[in-house]
Each structure stands twice: as C-alpha cells, then as structure tokens.
C-alpha cells in the first residue's frame, strides 16, 4: 500500500498553525493558546459528528475550512478593534 501525502490536510494544518502563531505574536500567549486549543476543541468534534452521521468527506472538509475562516475573521476583527 502506497502512502500519500494529503496536500489539503497539510495546508489546513499549516494555516491553522500560522493563525495561532499570528495570534500569539499580535495578542499574546492567551490568544495563541485560544486559537490552537480552541480550534482543536471545535474542529475535532464537528468533524467526528459530520462523518459519523453523514460519511460525507466533502461536507466535513467544508465545515472544517469554514471554522478556520471564521476564526481568522474573528482574530482580524479583534485586532482591528484593539488598535
């Protein structure tokens, strides 16, 4: 069985990490921790729920990316307000 690197999953992890590090840099350790652990606590159960109920990987991927986009929008909005 040939192992493949899933580029979509790798891109998601890189962007998630970048968002958490950006929050850490701009707002401090609490923001970085909230973005890393908080997203984990939201994304993993949402993915498990969608896959267990529907088995639809496309829907799970869309929800996962949507959650990451919402976290990025929230971070940038908070940064704009904090100026």
Helices and strands as residue ranges (DSSP letters): H 7-27, H 29-53, H 57-82
